[in-house]
Amino acid sequence: MKAILALEDGTLFPGESFTGPIQAGGEVIFNTGMTGYQEVLTDPSYAGQLVCMTYPLIGNYGVNPEDVESDRIQVAGLIVKECCKQPSNWRSSQSLPEYLAEAGIPGIEGVDTRALTRHLRLHGAMRGILSTEVKDTAALVEQARSIAPMQGLNLADRVSCTKPYLWTDDGPVTVDPASFTWPEGGPRLIVYDFGIKWNIHRLLADQGFVQLGVPSSFTAEQVRELHPDAVFLSNGPGDPAPLTNAIEAVRELCEDFPLAGICLGHQILGLAQGGSTYKLPFGHHGCNHPVMDLVTEKIEISSQNHGFCVDISNQNHLKITHRNLNDDTLEGFEHREKPVIAIQFHPEAAPGPHDSRYFFVRFRELVRRETGK
């Protein structure tokens, strides 16, 4: 079935749908990972985006129930050069086309993904429409232009949990905060769910934390009423600037608890501490971004997925801890006096290298030092 990707600047990329009749729009970005497409598809940070995979063959190892980072596919659509319909892997339980079609998420193949990636590199991420209605391309371009731009868009509230939940070995279990009592175990950790990847929960659990996930709308007072030992801010999609309630809550919580943030959590924390954010031309999406840890002077290869960046150049109370070696953008900071740390990239990977997993150990040591637990 013929299909087309129409960008807001009028550029057209023909292809074929491998999920049936399609019509979907969003911000078009590219991901440079060679593997890990299922983790990408289910990462809430990709909500509202059409993801182009730069590696030419996607789907060859199928999908399975274990390699998910949330309870559903989160991307608006998938763009590939070639989609494998007959996967070969002992863990595979379903093909990629079946997986997408079952969820009602469009997929298009046969696109010149190298040309598309180069176009986005030169002109920046832009809005687009995937459609099998290929006759009136001018109308598709107009539809792309009518999509709300990512700048100023609050997507975190859309993908956040609606009720608090306790993280268990079997996943999230909804609880009533009014009657909730913490289970016995390690330090009590409130985790703000702005669209969290489940591997973050898993690695925090490996450090012994008992975790209560809470919605993005949770206030500082609601957090205090639960008497945690520390607070964690998750990744998530969209522009951090519109999340004014979360920013205010985090500003207050920094005075009371050890606190760490990843990706969107890093951005919210930066804003709460007086910094600013700005949109990158085409973002960082992939598994091969070099970052310098200024604390250890070691270089790590990181997994990244963000379209916005933090500027704390005028905040003398904050210390830069990580820098991106590709474009020198901020990748991490810490408070000079308070137990507050944050990084822009994804130490939990999924997909990606494990170079940065020390961040969870560093946070655990910070909480132990501050609380004795």
Secondary structure by P-SEA (a helix, b strand, c coil): cbbbbbccccbbbbbbbcccccccccbbbbbccccaaaaaaacccccccccccccccccccccccccccccccccccccccccccccccccccccaaaaaaaacbbbbcccaaaaaaaaaaaccbbbbbbccccccaaaaaaaaaaccccccccccccccccbbbbbccccbbbbccccccccccccbbbbbcccccaaaaaaaaaaccbbbbbcccccaaaaaaacccbbbbbbbbcccccaaaaaaaaaaaaacccccccaaaaaaaaaaabbbbbbccccccccbbbbbcccccccccccccccbbbbccccccccccccccccccccccccccccbbbbccccccccccccccaaaaaaaaaaaaaccc
